Amino acid sequence: MAPKLKDIAEHVGVSAQLVSFYLNHPETTRVKKETRDRIDDAVRKLNYRTNTIGRALSTGKTFTIGLIMGGFAARRRGCYVHALMNEAKKRGYHLLIAITNYDHAEERDALELMISRQVDGIIYTLDLEDGSEIAERIQAVQFPLLLHSPTPRKMFDTVDHDYRESAEALVRFLSERGKKTLFFQTSQPGEVRVHLTAAAQKHGLGLTTICRTRPFDNEEFIRAVLRERPDAILEMDHTAMQEILEAISAEAPEYRPDCLCSYSLPFEYIDHPLMAGYIRRFHEEKAAADIERIIERIENPDMEVRHLLLPTRFLTAEETREFRQEQLSLPAYRQFK
């Protein structure tokens, strides 16, 4: 016979109500750590399985968060999902993940599927078309949805990065090194472009922005770089930057631009003489903020829409190298070498 809550309680020597409270609120600190550990141990030894259907009926929640992404091709995305899962688990939630292959029809289907599966909320890492039928329906029923960049009408909560100070520091750094032109590749208009443009105008730096027409396609940007030869190049994706550096080495080895990228995890550091600096984004903080914000929306559906911006920081290549060594000395980051 399958074990019940009272069996766990008897094994630990506490009340069934306390066991139920802890299993439904694993993030709680109201239960002593020693007791929590003993309950966890009893759950494993007795092979106890939570009655998720009964829990959902009694609470009105499935304690599941949907995550919709374009794909996992970039290692950084896998690390982000890993961090999200850990943060969700701390709060008693699990993730249900859908991959859309960056296809609009699949994105719409994924949203419909998540809602039909009765997830409590959705973290949506792609662009949601403002005014689309699905966006209007989600807003009408006040379904908890978290985006990584706001729609023009700012209909849903967002957690994004604040590039104001890092963009200013990057452009100032280039200006002090006598650079006159900067080429920037991006997948979509956003905070980076806005603040880069403002900083470039302030410091008299010529900025050219090229948007990718297809995911992971850098050919147009590489052709433009080799043809125009700007003084500096900014590409936020480290894999794309490595492709750019390889093209320069193969086709224009005499060309020596300052190259800049983003940095969060140790494997994103590029050991190359052309790398001049990085915009540091905070990996664990982003995942924690995403989970905290979507759960806040799940638990408070009537609260006002909020747009949270997390800080970023510009580091020179030498500063990034030193910071990377500090990261690698920490057990949590060794797996990302």
C-alpha positions in Angstrom: 0.0 0.0 0.0 1.2 3.5 -0.9 2.4 5.5 2.1 0.2 8.4 3.4 0.9 11.6 5.1 0.2 10.0 8.5 2.9 7.4 7.8 5.5 10.2 7.2 4.3 12.0 10.4 4.6 8.8 12.5 8.0 8.1 11.1 9.3 11.6 11.9 7.3 11.9 15.2 5.4 15.1 14.2 1.8 15.9 13.3 0.4 15.1 9.8 -0.7 18.8 9.6 3.0 19.9 10.0 4.1 17.4 7.3 1.4 18.7 5.0 2.3 22.3 5.6 6.0 21.7 4.9 5.4 19.6 1.7 3.1 22.3 0.4 5.5 25.1 1.4 9.0 23.7 1.0 10.5 27.2 1.0 9.2 27.8 4.5 11.5 28.7 7.4 8.7 28.2 10.0 9.6 24.5 10.3 13.0 23.9 11.9 15.7 22.7 9.5 16.3 19.5 11.5 12.6 18.7 11.1 12.6 19.6 7.4 15.5 17.3 6.9 13.9 14.4 8.8 10.7 14.8 6.7 12.7 14.8 3.5 14.5 11.7 4.6 11.2 10.0 5.5 9.7 10.9 2.1 12.7 9.2 0.4 12.8 6.1 2.6 9.0 5.5 2.4 8.8 6.4 -1.3 6.0 8.9 -0.6 4.4 10.6 -3.6 2.5 13.8 -3.3 -1.2 13.7 -4.5 -0.8 16.5 -7.0 -4.4 16.3 -8.2 -5.7 16.6 -4.7 -3.2 19.4 -4.0 -4.3 21.3 -7.1 -8.0 20.9 -6.2 -7.5 22.2 -2.6 -5.2 25.1 -3.5 -6.4 26.0 -7.0 -2.8 25.7 -8.2 -0.7 23.1 -10.0 2.6 24.6 -8.6 3.9 24.4 -12.2 5.5 27.3 -14.2 5.6 27.2 -17.9 8.8 28.2 -19.7 8.6 29.0 -23.4 11.9 29.3 -25.3 13.1 29.4 -28.9 15.6 26.6 -28.4 18.6 25.2 -26.4 21.3 25.6 -29.0 23.2 28.1 -26.9 24.9 26.6 -23.8 24.0 29.8 -21.9 20.3 29.0 -22.3 20.7 25.6 -20.8 22.5 27.1 -17.8 19.6 29.6 -17.5 17.1 26.8 -17.4 19.2 25.0 -14.9 19.2 28.0 -12.6 15.4 28.6 -13.1 14.7 25.0 -12.1 16.7 25.4 -8.9 15.0 28.6 -8.0 11.6 27.2 -8.7 12.3 24.2 -6.6 13.2 26.3 -3.7 9.7 27.8 -3.9 7.9 24.5 -4.3 7.3 24.9 -8.0 8.4 22.9 -11.1 9.0 23.9 -14.7 7.1 22.7 -17.8 9.3 23.6 -20.8 8.3 24.2 -24.5 10.6 24.8 -27.4 9.3 26.7 -30.4 12.2 26.6 -32.9 11.8 30.4 -33.2 8.6 29.8 -35.3 5.6 32.1 -34.7 3.0 29.4 -35.2 4.8 27.1 -32.7 5.1 30.0 -30.2 1.3 30.6 -30.4 0.7 26.8 -30.0 3.0 26.6 -27.0 1.2 29.4 -25.2 -2.2 27.7 -25.9 -0.8 24.3 -24.7 0.6 25.8 -21.5 -2.7 27.5 -20.6 -4.6 24.3 -21.4 -2.3 22.3 -19.2 -3.2 24.7 -16.4 0.2 25.9 -15.5 0.0 28.7 -12.8 2.1 31.1 -14.9 4.4 31.4 -17.9 7.9 32.8 -18.4 8.1 33.8 -22.1 11.6 34.5 -23.3 10.6 35.4 -26.9 8.8 38.4 -28.4 5.1 38.4 -27.9 3.3 40.3 -30.7 1.5 43.3 -29.2 -2.2 43.2 -30.0 -2.2 39.6 -31.1 -5.2 37.4 -30.3 -3.3 35.3 -27.8 -1.8 38.4 -26.1 -5.2 40.0 -25.8 -6.8 36.8 -24.4 -4.0 36.4 -21.8 -4.5 40.0 -20.7 -8.3 39.7 -20.6 -8.2 36.7 -18.2 -5.2 38.2 -16.3 -3.1 35.0 -16.8 0.3 35.4 -15.1 2.9 36.0 -17.8 6.4 37.3 -17.5 8.4 38.6 -20.5 12.0 39.5 -20.9 11.3 42.7 -22.8 8.2 44.8 -22.7 5.6 45.1 -25.5 5.0 48.6 -26.8 1.8 48.8 -24.8 3.6 47.3 -21.7 0.8 44.9 -21.0 2.7 42.3 -19.0 5.4 42.1 -16.3 9.0 42.1 -17.5 12.4 41.3 -16.0 15.2 42.8 -18.2 18.7 44.2 -17.9 19.5 47.8 -17.4 22.3 48.8 -19.8 22.3 52.5 -19.1 25.6 52.6 -17.1 27.4 49.8 -18.9 26.6 51.3 -22.4 27.9 54.7 -21.2 31.1 53.1 -19.8 31.7 51.0 -22.9 31.4 54.0 -25.3 33.5 56.1 -23.0 36.2 53.3 -22.9 36.2 53.2 -26.7 36.4 57.0 -27.1 39.3 57.2 -24.7 41.1 54.6 -26.9 40.6 56.8 -29.9 37.9 54.7 -31.6 35.5 56.5 -34.0 33.1 53.8 -35.2 31.3 50.9 -33.6 29.3 48.1 -35.3 26.7 46.4 -33.1 24.7 43.2 -34.0 21.5 42.4 -32.2 18.6 40.1 -32.7 16.0 42.7 -31.8 15.7 46.4 -30.8 16.0 46.7 -27.0 17.6 48.3 -24.0 21.1 47.8 -25.3 20.5 49.6 -28.5 18.7 52.5 -26.9 21.4 53.2 -24.4 24.3 52.6 -26.9 22.7 55.1 -29.2 22.4 57.8 -26.5 26.0 57.2 -25.3 27.4 57.2 -28.9 25.7 60.5 -29.6 27.1 62.0 -26.4 30.7 60.9 -27.1 30.6 61.4 -30.9 31.0 57.7 -31.7 29.6 56.5 -35.0 27.2 53.6 -34.2 25.9 51.2 -36.8 23.3 48.7 -35.7 22.6 45.6 -37.8 19.7 43.3 -36.8 19.8 39.6 -37.6 17.1 38.5 -40.0 17.3 34.8 -38.9 18.4 33.3 -35.6 22.1 32.4 -35.4 22.8 33.9 -38.9 25.8 36.2 -38.7 26.8 36.2 -42.3 25.4 39.6 -43.2 27.1 41.2 -40.2 30.4 39.5 -40.9 30.3 40.7 -44.5 29.6 44.3 -43.3 32.4 44.2 -40.8 35.0 42.9 -43.3 33.8 45.5 -45.9 33.6 48.6 -43.6 36.2 47.7 -41.0 34.8 49.6 -38.0 37.1 50.5 -35.1 35.1 48.4 -32.7 32.6 45.5 -32.8 29.9 44.6 -30.2 28.2 41.3 -30.3 26.3 40.2 -27.2 26.4 36.4 -27.9 29.8 34.8 -27.3 29.4 32.1 -29.9 28.6 34.6 -32.6 31.6 36.7 -31.5 33.9 33.7 -31.8 32.5 33.2 -35.4 33.3 36.9 -36.1 36.8 36.6 -34.7 37.5 33.4 -36.8 36.3 35.3 -40.0 38.6 38.2 -39.2 41.6 35.9 -38.6 40.9 34.0 -41.9 40.1 36.8 -44.2 41.6 40.0 -42.8 44.4 39.1 -40.3 45.8 42.7 -40.5 42.5 44.1 -39.3 42.7 44.9 -35.5 39.3 46.1 -34.2 38.4 46.3 -30.5 35.9 43.5 -29.9 33.3 43.5 -27.1 30.8 40.9 -25.9 28.6 40.1 -22.9 29.7 37.9 -20.0 27.8 36.0 -17.3 29.4 32.6 -17.0 33.1 31.4 -17.2 32.7 29.6 -20.5 31.7 32.9 -22.1 35.1 34.4 -21.7 37.0 34.5 -25.0 40.7 34.3 -24.8 41.7 36.3 -27.9 43.9 39.4 -28.3 41.2 41.4 -30.1 38.8 41.1 -27.1 38.8 44.5 -25.3 35.9 44.4 -22.9 32.6 42.8 -21.8 29.2 43.8 -20.5 28.7 41.7 -17.4 25.2 40.3 -16.9 24.4 38.6 -13.6 23.4 34.9 -14.2 21.9 33.7 -10.9 20.3 37.0 -10.1 18.4 37.0 -13.4 17.0 33.5 -12.8 16.1 34.3 -9.2 14.3 37.5 -10.3 12.3 35.7 -13.0 11.0 33.1 -10.6 10.3 35.6 -7.8 8.4 37.9 -10.2 6.2 35.2 -11.8 5.3 33.7 -8.4 4.5 37.1 -7.1 2.1 37.6 -10.1 0.6 34.1 -9.5 -0.1 34.9 -5.9 -1.2 38.5 -6.5 -3.0 38.5 -9.9 -4.6 42.0 -9.4 -1.3 43.8 -8.7 -0.1 46.5 -11.1 2.2 45.5 -14.0 5.8 46.0 -13.1 9.0 46.3 -15.2 12.1 45.3 -13.3 15.6 46.2 -14.6 18.6 44.3 -13.3 22.0 46.2 -13.4 24.8 45.4 -15.7 28.5 46.5 -15.6 31.2 47.1 -18.2 34.5 45.4 -17.6 37.7 45.5 -19.5 39.2 42.2 -20.8 41.7 42.2 -18.0 39.0 42.9 -15.4 36.9 40.1 -16.8 39.8 37.7 -16.8 40.4 38.4 -13.1 36.7 38.2 -12.3 36.4 34.8 -14.1 39.2 33.4 -11.9 37.2 34.5 -8.8 34.1 32.7 -10.2 36.1 29.5 -10.9 37.2 29.5 -7.2 33.6 29.1 -6.2 32.1 25.6 -6.3 28.8 26.8 -7.9 30.7 28.0 -11.0 33.2 25.2 -11.6 30.8 23.3 -13.7 30.7 26.3 -16.1 34.4 26.3 -16.9 
